[in-house]
Amino acid sequence: EHIIGAVGHIALAISEEDNLIFTQAPEGLAFVQRDDLSNQTYYSDEIGLSDVSIHKIAIDKELKLLYIGYLMGVDVLNYSKMPLQAQPILSSVLANMVLTDFIKVDPITHYVWITTQSDGVFVYNPISGLFVDTLGYNLPSPSVGIVTVDVNSTINKVYLGTEQGVFVLDTLTNASSWLTTNEGLPYNYTKVIKSCPEVDKIFMSTFNIATGRCGGLSVLFLNGTIKNYNWTDNTPGIYPRVIYDIALDPIRELGYIASPYSTSAEYG
């Protein structure tokens, strides 16, 4: 009950090995024991957080690092070292206003991909503690309005959701391509991307910038085909359900969609 975040959003990461849940609280960062949810510890200025309003938490379980995202930057925190101390790696940069996944950890290279709404894409190398020179990547201009990122390490792909479509980068060959309405997306503005290499599919959600209308669920198949699945309602003015987030369970082949709206037959 104590956990609170921005409207429609919860920042959350879990380390099963360390028996910890990391999320946000009014004080800042919360550590919660998985096997005793009443065992909660809150951290704020005493560990050097750049802000107490947390928008995103990403985790590198192997290196035991948390990446904590805010409106105007990103901190890194090694949660295995005491005393805990957060270090800013990106500051004074407009990182996230639309509550998307703007930080993604590549579990193979450990690179951290960070999208910003003012300065494009940053790639952080935690081993060196430095940012990678992104001039070596064929990345789009910040003017395309980059809002989200996903990494599929098994096929060396990075997906950037932008206001102009989905930008696909092959990190091995540096080849790039776009997925837009020309390829079958309902709209270009893409706020949600989740890749699932186990079933060879990419799940996306697009929006009409002018109306806020959601295009439902879009799925990219291995053969390049995009299929769209919209919710329908006979009532005029009722939009398809807005998709805030998608979580995937490849073992059970299940997907979970978070939505703020419900009908008499469906719940968010």
Backbone bond lengths (Angstrom), bond angles and torsions (degrees), N, CA, C in turn:
res aa  C-N    CA-C-N  psi(-1)  N-CA   C-N-CA  omega(-1)  CA-C   N-CA-C  phi
1 E - - - 1.454 - - 1.520 111.61 -
2 H 1.316 116.34 -22.16 1.458 119.99 -176.91 1.524 111.81 -79.77
3 I 1.330 116.91 -23.07 1.458 120.44 -176.63 1.526 109.43 -67.45
4 I 1.316 116.38 131.35 1.458 120.32 -179.01 1.521 108.25 -147.30
5 G 1.303 115.54 144.40 1.457 119.67 178.87 1.503 110.69 -147.00
6 A 1.333 115.79 -171.29 1.449 120.13 176.40 1.526 109.52 -60.22
7 V 1.324 116.07 154.79 1.465 120.40 -176.04 1.523 110.68 -56.26
8 G 1.335 116.34 128.54 1.449 121.05 177.55 1.513 114.39 75.57
9 H 1.320 118.10 19.11 1.458 118.61 -173.07 1.519 111.34 -151.58
10 I 1.311 116.29 137.50 1.466 122.76 172.26 1.525 107.76 -131.01
11 A 1.325 116.43 126.44 1.461 121.07 173.85 1.523 107.70 -86.66
12 L 1.332 116.95 128.56 1.459 119.83 -171.09 1.524 110.60 -151.85
13 A 1.327 116.41 137.91 1.463 122.48 171.04 1.522 107.84 -145.19
14 I 1.326 116.74 150.75 1.462 121.17 -175.66 1.522 109.83 -133.05
15 S 1.330 116.02 135.26 1.462 122.15 171.23 1.522 108.09 -117.13
16 E 1.322 116.65 102.63 1.465 120.78 -179.63 1.523 110.64 -64.02
17 E 1.337 116.47 -40.62 1.462 120.80 -177.65 1.527 111.64 -62.04
18 D 1.335 116.99 -36.68 1.463 121.26 -178.55 1.521 112.63 -95.94
19 N 1.340 116.16 2.58 1.465 121.18 176.72 1.535 111.78 59.37
20 L 1.340 116.34 38.83 1.456 120.39 -175.02 1.522 112.31 -129.47
21 I 1.316 114.16 143.92 1.459 123.44 168.72 1.520 107.03 -113.66
22 F 1.323 116.77 133.28 1.462 121.61 177.67 1.522 108.00 -114.44
23 T 1.314 116.34 127.83 1.455 119.32 178.29 1.522 108.84 -152.31
24 Q 1.338 116.76 -175.34 1.453 118.83 -178.29 1.521 111.01 -104.99
25 A 1.311 114.60 152.56 1.462 123.35 178.31 1.528 107.06 -137.97
26 P 1.332 118.18 169.58 1.472 119.14 178.09 1.525 112.79 -56.29
27 E 1.340 116.77 -30.75 1.462 120.38 -179.77 1.524 112.68 -76.10
28 G 1.330 117.13 -21.34 1.452 121.33 -176.09 1.513 111.44 140.12
29 L 1.348 116.63 -107.23 1.462 122.30 -175.35 1.523 110.20 -103.71
30 A 1.336 116.84 133.52 1.460 121.89 179.41 1.518 110.22 -113.22
31 F 1.352 115.93 133.25 1.458 123.30 169.44 1.525 107.06 -104.96
32 V 1.327 117.83 125.18 1.462 122.36 -178.52 1.527 108.60 -125.18
33 Q 1.334 116.96 131.69 1.458 120.68 176.32 1.529 109.82 -72.72
34 R 1.352 116.80 129.27 1.461 120.38 -177.74 1.523 112.12 -64.30
35 D 1.346 117.73 -35.27 1.460 119.76 -176.29 1.528 112.45 -94.08
36 D 1.333 116.51 3.60 1.465 120.87 176.91 1.520 107.59 -153.98
37 L 1.322 116.62 84.35 1.463 121.31 -171.86 1.525 113.08 -64.03
38 S 1.324 116.60 -15.86 1.463 118.72 177.01 1.531 111.70 -79.30
39 N 1.324 116.88 -11.99 1.460 121.79 179.80 1.530 108.25 -88.19
40 Q 1.331 115.81 93.99 1.456 121.91 -174.73 1.525 110.37 -127.18
41 T 1.331 115.32 137.64 1.463 121.53 177.57 1.526 108.13 -127.30
42 Y 1.339 115.74 137.59 1.454 120.77 -175.95 1.521 110.25 -116.68
43 Y 1.331 115.26 140.39 1.460 120.80 -178.22 1.527 109.49 -129.87
44 S 1.321 114.93 147.21 1.460 120.25 179.99 1.517 109.03 -145.03
45 D 1.346 115.78 -117.15 1.464 120.07 -176.30 1.529 113.05 -62.66
46 E 1.329 116.77 -28.08 1.464 119.13 -174.61 1.526 112.91 -66.35
47 I 1.343 117.66 -18.28 1.463 119.09 176.06 1.526 110.97 -110.70
48 G 1.320 116.97 8.13 1.459 120.71 172.61 1.506 116.06 83.18
49 L 1.344 118.53 24.15 1.463 119.62 177.08 1.527 110.17 -59.56
50 S 1.317 116.16 140.37 1.459 120.30 179.52 1.521 112.21 -71.98
51 D 1.348 116.64 -23.87 1.462 121.50 -178.16 1.521 107.12 -158.01
52 V 1.316 118.02 159.11 1.467 120.43 175.64 1.522 111.07 -99.51
53 S 1.322 117.14 -8.96 1.466 120.84 177.29 1.521 108.53 -94.20
54 I 1.343 115.73 96.93 1.459 122.00 -173.51 1.529 110.13 -93.34
55 H 1.328 116.16 129.81 1.457 121.58 -179.84 1.522 113.03 -101.08
56 K 1.319 117.44 -25.24 1.467 119.94 -174.12 1.519 109.70 -157.31
57 I 1.339 116.45 140.46 1.458 122.36 171.04 1.528 107.97 -128.14
58 A 1.327 116.46 122.39 1.462 121.90 174.53 1.518 107.85 -116.97
59 I 1.329 116.47 151.94 1.462 120.02 -173.01 1.525 111.03 -129.81
60 D 1.332 115.68 139.61 1.457 123.22 167.85 1.526 105.32 -110.61
61 K 1.319 117.19 99.00 1.463 121.36 -172.44 1.523 112.07 -68.22
62 E 1.330 117.33 -31.71 1.466 119.88 -178.39 1.521 110.97 -70.48
63 L 1.331 116.79 -43.42 1.467 120.90 179.82 1.524 112.18 -89.41
64 K 1.334 116.45 -5.28 1.470 122.87 -179.98 1.533 111.55 57.10
65 L 1.325 114.01 50.61 1.455 121.03 179.73 1.522 110.28 -118.71
66 L 1.316 115.77 138.43 1.459 122.50 170.61 1.522 108.70 -106.52
67 Y 1.327 115.58 137.20 1.461 121.42 172.19 1.522 106.68 -111.55
68 I 1.322 115.56 117.61 1.456 122.26 -171.61 1.520 108.15 -110.20
69 G 1.327 116.11 116.43 1.454 120.60 -174.76 1.517 112.93 -103.20
70 Y 1.316 115.33 142.65 1.456 123.16 179.92 1.528 109.29 -127.20
71 L 1.302 115.02 -179.16 1.466 119.83 175.97 1.526 110.96 -59.32
72 M 1.338 116.20 -38.28 1.464 119.87 -172.48 1.525 113.28 -121.99
73 G 1.316 118.96 32.85 1.451 118.19 175.63 1.512 114.45 157.03
74 V 1.352 115.74 -172.69 1.460 123.00 -176.31 1.525 109.00 -142.67
75 D 1.347 116.36 135.30 1.463 122.98 171.80 1.525 109.66 -107.94
76 V 1.336 116.36 158.47 1.461 121.61 169.61 1.524 107.66 -120.44
77 L 1.334 115.84 142.21 1.467 121.49 -178.08 1.513 109.23 -139.96
78 N 1.331 117.36 124.56 1.467 122.32 172.90 1.530 107.20 -85.44
79 Y 1.334 116.48 107.44 1.461 119.16 -173.66 1.530 112.94 -82.81
80 S 1.342 117.30 2.39 1.469 120.16 177.79 1.525 112.10 -99.52
81 K 1.331 117.10 -9.66 1.464 120.63 -176.98 1.519 110.69 -105.63
82 M 1.314 116.06 131.37 1.461 121.72 176.80 1.529 109.98 -111.71
83 P 1.333 118.86 142.92 1.462 125.08 -3.35 1.530 111.65 -71.83
84 L 1.326 115.47 149.42 1.453 120.40 178.78 1.524 110.08 -62.67
85 Q 1.332 115.50 138.98 1.458 119.49 178.99 1.523 109.61 -149.75
86 A 1.328 116.59 114.78 1.462 121.53 177.12 1.520 109.58 -81.76
87 Q 1.340 115.68 142.02 1.457 121.40 178.70 1.527 108.89 -122.97
88 P 1.319 118.05 127.46 1.472 119.26 176.66 1.523 110.69 -70.33
89 I 1.316 117.00 130.55 1.460 120.09 174.32 1.525 110.98 -110.79
90 L 1.331 116.71 -16.86 1.456 121.56 178.02 1.522 106.94 -146.63
91 S 1.309 117.13 125.30 1.461 120.03 -177.62 1.521 110.15 -142.06
92 S 1.335 115.15 159.20 1.472 122.24 178.79 1.518 112.50 55.53
93 V 1.324 115.89 31.81 1.461 122.14 177.01 1.522 107.76 -126.31
94 L 1.319 117.50 128.50 1.461 121.12 179.45 1.519 108.62 -68.01
95 A 1.330 115.53 101.17 1.460 120.16 -172.00 1.521 111.91 -90.39
96 N 1.336 117.35 -50.06 1.458 118.14 -169.24 1.512 111.80 -152.30
97 M 1.334 115.42 118.59 1.467 120.82 175.81 1.523 112.34 -115.72
98 V 1.320 117.53 -12.32 1.462 120.30 -172.18 1.523 112.95 -112.35
99 L 1.328 117.40 14.01 1.459 122.34 173.72 1.524 112.61 55.83
100 T 1.314 115.81 56.02 1.459 121.37 178.71 1.525 109.69 -114.78
101 D 1.349 115.68 175.39 1.460 120.80 172.46 1.525 108.23 -77.65
102 F 1.325 116.88 93.74 1.458 119.41 -177.36 1.522 112.07 -104.93
103 I 1.340 117.43 4.62 1.465 121.66 174.95 1.527 107.85 -130.43
104 K 1.323 116.94 126.37 1.462 119.63 179.39 1.526 109.41 -137.66
105 V 1.335 115.39 129.97 1.467 122.11 179.90 1.524 109.37 -95.43
106 D 1.324 116.13 129.47 1.457 121.64 172.44 1.528 106.95 -84.64
107 P 1.338 119.24 111.70 1.469 120.63 -174.97 1.516 114.17 -68.97
108 I 1.326 117.99 -14.54 1.461 120.96 -179.46 1.528 111.19 -89.67
109 T 1.322 117.42 -52.22 1.469 121.02 -179.24 1.527 111.89 -89.23
110 H 1.329 116.48 -17.36 1.472 124.06 -174.76 1.527 112.32 69.89
111 Y 1.333 116.88 4.85 1.461 118.61 173.69 1.526 109.41 -63.31
112 V 1.325 115.59 147.65 1.458 121.68 178.77 1.530 108.19 -115.49
113 W 1.327 115.47 119.27 1.456 121.24 -179.91 1.526 108.46 -94.64
114 I 1.326 115.72 124.72 1.461 121.85 -177.48 1.521 108.46 -124.64
115 T 1.318 117.05 122.94 1.458 120.27 175.78 1.523 108.80 -99.84
116 T 1.305 115.81 141.30 1.454 121.55 177.47 1.525 108.97 -125.72
117 Q 1.313 115.53 154.50 1.458 119.64 -179.11 1.523 112.01 -92.01
118 S 1.325 115.84 3.52 1.461 118.19 179.24 1.524 113.00 -123.13
119 D 1.341 116.72 -30.43 1.466 119.38 -171.37 1.519 113.92 -128.31
120 G 1.334 118.70 18.11 1.449 120.11 176.94 1.520 113.69 79.73
121 V 1.334 116.48 -142.04 1.458 123.07 -172.40 1.529 110.70 -107.97
122 F 1.350 115.11 136.45 1.459 121.85 172.31 1.528 107.91 -117.56
123 V 1.338 116.24 142.56 1.464 121.83 177.26 1.521 107.78 -123.58
124 Y 1.333 116.07 115.99 1.463 121.73 -174.66 1.527 110.32 -103.86
125 N 1.333 115.93 133.97 1.458 122.60 176.78 1.525 108.51 -105.20
126 P 1.341 119.25 105.81 1.470 120.39 -176.42 1.523 113.20 -70.58
127 I 1.320 117.37 -19.31 1.465 119.89 178.98 1.531 110.25 -68.46
128 S 1.328 115.95 -45.96 1.465 120.41 179.61 1.522 111.72 -88.68
129 G 1.342 116.42 -19.41 1.452 120.18 -175.46 1.513 113.01 75.13
130 L 1.341 116.63 18.29 1.457 121.82 -177.49 1.522 110.78 -125.40
131 F 1.326 115.35 161.73 1.450 120.12 173.83 1.523 110.01 -83.07
132 V 1.315 115.54 142.82 1.461 121.75 177.50 1.531 108.31 -74.61
133 D 1.310 116.47 144.66 1.459 121.08 176.43 1.529 108.33 -71.80
134 T 1.316 116.30 102.66 1.471 120.02 -175.84 1.518 113.05 -74.74
135 L 1.340 117.51 -4.46 1.460 118.65 174.85 1.526 110.72 -63.36
136 G 1.328 116.37 -19.05 1.457 120.09 177.04 1.511 113.48 -78.02
137 Y 1.324 116.27 -10.96 1.465 120.68 177.76 1.523 110.13 -103.01
138 N 1.307 115.48 146.87 1.463 121.00 178.03 1.528 108.95 -86.02
139 L 1.338 116.67 71.23 1.460 121.42 -174.21 1.529 111.12 -94.68
140 P 1.329 116.54 154.60 1.458 119.32 178.86 1.523 111.44 -75.21
141 S 1.320 116.13 163.88 1.454 122.16 177.37 1.526 110.22 -69.24
142 P 1.341 118.11 146.88 1.471 119.83 175.31 1.517 113.26 -56.77
143 S 1.333 117.29 -19.42 1.462 120.99 -177.98 1.522 113.04 -66.30
144 V 1.346 118.23 -14.81 1.466 120.00 179.03 1.525 111.05 -76.86
145 G 1.341 117.91 -8.18 1.465 120.91 177.23 1.512 112.51 75.05
146 I 1.333 117.74 68.76 1.468 122.04 -177.01 1.522 109.56 -79.69
147 V 1.338 116.78 127.78 1.473 119.50 -175.49 1.524 114.20 -124.04
148 T 1.333 119.27 -19.57 1.461 119.49 -177.85 1.525 110.30 -152.80
149 V 1.346 115.92 163.47 1.463 120.88 -177.30 1.518 109.31 -146.97
150 D 1.336 115.43 147.59 1.461 121.14 169.41 1.520 107.50 -141.84
151 V 1.341 115.69 150.95 1.463 122.02 -176.91 1.523 109.12 -124.09
152 N 1.318 116.38 129.30 1.458 122.35 174.90 1.527 107.58 -116.32
153 S 1.335 115.54 91.47 1.460 121.08 -172.44 1.521 112.58 -66.75
154 T 1.323 117.50 -28.59 1.462 119.80 -175.01 1.524 112.22 -66.86
155 I 1.324 117.52 -25.65 1.470 120.44 178.29 1.531 111.41 -121.40
156 N 1.344 115.88 16.72 1.476 121.76 175.13 1.526 112.85 56.86
157 K 1.325 116.15 43.83 1.455 120.27 -178.46 1.528 111.08 -118.48
158 V 1.331 115.27 142.09 1.462 123.10 170.49 1.528 107.09 -121.33
159 Y 1.322 116.58 132.58 1.455 122.53 -179.81 1.522 108.96 -114.50
160 L 1.331 116.58 125.21 1.455 122.13 178.39 1.522 109.09 -113.26
161 G 1.323 115.88 121.27 1.452 119.93 174.67 1.515 109.32 -85.95
162 T 1.313 117.12 127.14 1.462 121.84 -175.96 1.532 109.65 -132.67
163 E 1.325 114.75 176.20 1.456 119.81 176.18 1.531 111.52 -72.70
164 Q 1.317 117.05 -13.40 1.463 120.92 -176.80 1.522 113.26 -111.99
165 G 1.336 116.73 9.89 1.451 120.63 178.83 1.513 111.44 128.54
166 V 1.329 115.75 -167.94 1.462 121.83 179.18 1.517 108.73 -102.20
167 F 1.332 115.49 122.38 1.456 121.61 177.65 1.526 108.02 -94.10
168 V 1.333 117.01 126.67 1.464 122.66 -178.03 1.520 108.88 -112.03
169 L 1.337 116.31 122.61 1.460 121.62 -179.36 1.517 110.00 -118.25
170 D 1.327 116.42 128.95 1.459 122.34 171.58 1.522 107.36 -90.52
171 T 1.336 117.28 109.84 1.462 120.37 -175.01 1.521 112.95 -72.92
172 L 1.332 116.90 -12.45 1.462 120.08 179.54 1.524 110.96 -86.36
173 T 1.332 116.23 -44.59 1.463 120.42 -176.98 1.520 113.12 -101.93
174 N 1.339 117.13 -12.61 1.461 124.26 -175.93 1.523 112.11 68.92
175 A 1.330 117.57 12.86 1.461 120.59 174.97 1.531 109.16 -74.32
176 S 1.321 116.13 150.60 1.459 120.04 -178.61 1.515 110.32 -139.59
177 S 1.338 115.06 159.40 1.454 121.06 177.80 1.523 108.53 -155.76
178 W 1.328 116.52 169.68 1.459 122.37 -179.90 1.523 110.52 -121.89
179 L 1.322 115.45 144.52 1.463 122.15 167.26 1.519 106.68 -113.53
180 T 1.322 117.27 119.99 1.458 122.03 -177.05 1.526 109.13 -136.98
181 T 1.313 116.09 -169.32 1.470 119.86 175.32 1.525 110.91 -61.13
182 N 1.313 117.23 -25.28 1.470 120.30 177.49 1.523 111.53 -64.86
183 E 1.343 116.43 -30.13 1.470 121.05 178.77 1.524 112.28 -93.20
184 G 1.335 117.29 -2.81 1.454 118.88 175.10 1.512 116.82 120.23
185 L 1.340 119.10 -1.10 1.462 120.05 176.54 1.527 109.64 -69.42
186 P 1.336 118.73 143.92 1.472 120.37 178.06 1.522 112.33 -61.69
187 Y 1.335 115.93 -42.28 1.462 122.68 177.86 1.522 108.14 -138.84
188 N 1.316 116.59 164.32 1.469 120.08 179.77 1.526 113.11 -82.44
189 Y 1.335 116.91 -38.16 1.465 120.89 -174.47 1.528 109.42 -66.22
190 T 1.342 116.38 110.87 1.466 122.12 -172.87 1.523 109.77 -114.63
191 K 1.349 115.90 115.54 1.464 121.20 -176.73 1.522 113.07 -104.04
192 V 1.345 117.63 -16.76 1.467 120.94 -177.96 1.523 109.15 -131.63
193 I 1.338 116.84 127.52 1.467 122.63 172.84 1.519 108.01 -138.08
194 K 1.320 117.15 125.97 1.460 121.58 174.89 1.529 108.24 -135.75
195 S 1.330 116.13 118.25 1.459 120.25 178.67 1.524 109.68 -92.77
196 C 1.325 115.37 145.15 1.460 121.10 178.48 1.529 107.80 -134.20
197 P 1.344 117.65 85.85 1.464 119.92 -176.37 1.514 113.42 -62.89
198 E 1.341 116.90 -23.86 1.472 119.51 -179.56 1.522 112.03 -62.82
199 V 1.325 117.01 -27.93 1.475 120.22 178.67 1.523 111.21 -118.94
200 D 1.337 116.25 12.18 1.474 122.39 176.06 1.523 112.68 54.22
201 K 1.326 116.15 47.89 1.463 120.00 179.01 1.524 110.17 -139.73
202 I 1.334 115.15 151.89 1.456 123.18 173.59 1.524 107.02 -118.93
203 F 1.328 117.47 127.26 1.459 122.43 -179.07 1.529 109.28 -105.64
204 M 1.347 116.47 131.74 1.457 121.32 -173.97 1.519 110.58 -137.73
205 S 1.329 114.65 158.91 1.459 121.14 172.72 1.514 108.43 -136.06
206 T 1.329 115.68 128.88 1.463 120.90 -176.75 1.523 110.31 -118.17
207 F 1.335 115.38 160.45 1.454 121.40 -176.45 1.527 110.42 -137.78
208 N 1.326 114.75 151.03 1.457 121.37 169.76 1.524 107.48 -85.58
209 I 1.313 117.33 115.38 1.462 120.75 -175.41 1.522 111.28 -59.78
210 A 1.345 117.21 -39.12 1.460 120.68 -174.39 1.527 112.45 -70.24
211 T 1.336 117.40 -39.84 1.467 120.95 -173.70 1.524 113.19 -105.31
212 G 1.342 117.61 -17.72 1.453 120.89 -174.09 1.512 113.35 79.30
213 R 1.330 116.87 3.24 1.461 120.87 -178.79 1.524 110.77 -67.24
214 C 1.332 116.26 135.13 1.455 121.57 178.77 1.518 110.39 -90.96
215 G 1.308 116.55 139.10 1.457 121.05 179.78 1.512 113.96 -84.61
216 G 1.336 117.34 9.36 1.454 120.04 -178.94 1.518 111.70 80.03
217 L 1.311 116.80 -152.18 1.462 122.73 -178.36 1.524 109.76 -100.00
218 S 1.329 115.84 126.14 1.464 121.74 176.10 1.519 108.66 -112.20
219 V 1.329 116.79 135.58 1.466 121.68 -177.73 1.519 109.28 -124.64
220 L 1.336 115.15 125.32 1.456 121.11 175.09 1.519 108.69 -96.92
221 F 1.336 116.56 121.96 1.450 122.17 -179.65 1.532 110.43 -93.57
222 L 1.320 115.70 165.71 1.459 121.88 -174.37 1.529 111.80 -59.40
223 N 1.327 117.49 -31.53 1.465 120.34 -178.42 1.529 112.69 -81.09
224 G 1.349 117.26 3.67 1.453 121.04 178.43 1.512 114.88 93.66
225 T 1.324 116.29 -3.83 1.463 120.60 180.00 1.521 110.75 -77.08
226 I 1.329 116.18 137.74 1.462 121.72 174.22 1.519 108.29 -109.61
227 K 1.326 116.17 128.71 1.461 121.45 174.08 1.525 108.63 -118.22
228 N 1.327 115.74 140.31 1.461 121.75 -177.99 1.518 110.06 -114.33
229 Y 1.323 115.15 136.87 1.455 121.71 -178.93 1.527 108.28 -124.18
230 N 1.331 116.04 107.71 1.455 121.69 -176.98 1.514 110.70 -105.65
231 W 1.340 115.48 149.77 1.457 120.33 169.92 1.518 107.63 -85.23
232 T 1.309 116.97 140.32 1.457 120.22 -178.03 1.512 110.38 -114.97
233 D 1.303 115.77 151.19 1.464 121.94 178.50 1.515 106.74 -151.03
234 N 1.314 116.67 132.43 1.456 120.74 -176.89 1.523 113.02 -76.89
235 T 1.342 116.66 -11.81 1.455 119.93 -179.13 1.522 110.28 -76.72
236 P 1.325 118.78 124.21 1.475 119.64 179.15 1.529 110.90 -60.00
237 G 1.311 115.66 140.08 1.459 120.57 176.62 1.511 114.34 88.16
238 I 1.341 118.72 -6.04 1.456 120.94 177.43 1.519 108.91 -88.51
239 Y 1.326 116.00 117.89 1.456 120.17 -178.10 1.523 110.56 -81.42
240 P 1.346 117.18 159.42 1.461 118.86 168.73 1.519 109.85 -56.53
241 R 1.303 116.22 152.14 1.479 120.20 -177.07 1.518 111.14 -56.48
242 V 1.297 115.12 136.73 1.459 121.00 177.86 1.527 108.97 -77.59
243 I 1.326 116.94 130.37 1.460 121.57 179.01 1.520 108.38 -100.72
244 Y 1.335 116.30 113.11 1.455 121.64 178.25 1.522 111.86 -86.30
245 D 1.324 116.61 -34.26 1.454 118.93 -175.87 1.520 109.19 -160.69
246 I 1.330 115.18 158.14 1.464 122.60 177.62 1.525 107.52 -133.91
247 A 1.318 116.44 131.31 1.467 121.77 173.79 1.519 108.36 -119.87
248 L 1.329 116.42 143.10 1.458 121.34 -174.20 1.523 111.08 -121.79
249 D 1.331 115.38 138.27 1.461 122.54 173.73 1.528 106.77 -118.52
250 P 1.349 117.80 90.61 1.462 120.01 -174.75 1.520 113.52 -66.27
251 I 1.332 118.18 -25.53 1.462 119.93 -179.17 1.529 110.69 -67.25
252 R 1.330 115.16 -45.58 1.474 120.12 178.67 1.521 112.29 -90.68
253 E 1.328 116.46 -2.93 1.465 122.74 -177.83 1.527 111.13 55.56
254 L 1.345 115.11 47.99 1.452 121.75 178.78 1.519 110.06 -120.63
255 G 1.332 115.78 146.26 1.452 121.71 173.41 1.508 109.68 -121.25
256 Y 1.318 116.54 146.11 1.461 122.04 179.47 1.520 108.67 -122.53
257 I 1.323 116.31 129.48 1.458 122.10 -177.64 1.519 109.33 -114.62
258 A 1.337 116.35 125.93 1.462 121.35 176.70 1.522 108.92 -95.52
259 S 1.324 115.40 128.20 1.452 121.18 -177.11 1.520 109.47 -140.37
260 P 1.337 118.46 146.15 1.464 119.98 179.30 1.521 113.91 -83.69
261 Y 1.330 117.23 -10.94 1.461 119.89 -174.14 1.519 111.64 -110.06
262 S 1.313 116.85 153.00 1.462 120.89 174.40 1.514 108.83 -139.85
263 T 1.326 115.49 160.30 1.461 121.59 173.90 1.519 107.09 -120.91
264 S 1.307 116.88 -174.46 1.461 119.91 -179.54 1.520 111.35 -65.74
265 A 1.326 117.11 -20.31 1.465 119.98 -175.67 1.526 112.90 -109.28
266 E 1.317 116.86 -13.67 1.459 119.09 -175.28 1.522 109.98 -131.48
267 Y 1.302 115.07 151.34 1.458 120.48 179.61 1.521 109.80 -124.63
268 G 1.338 115.43 148.21 1.469 120.10 -177.84 1.509 113.16 -71.00
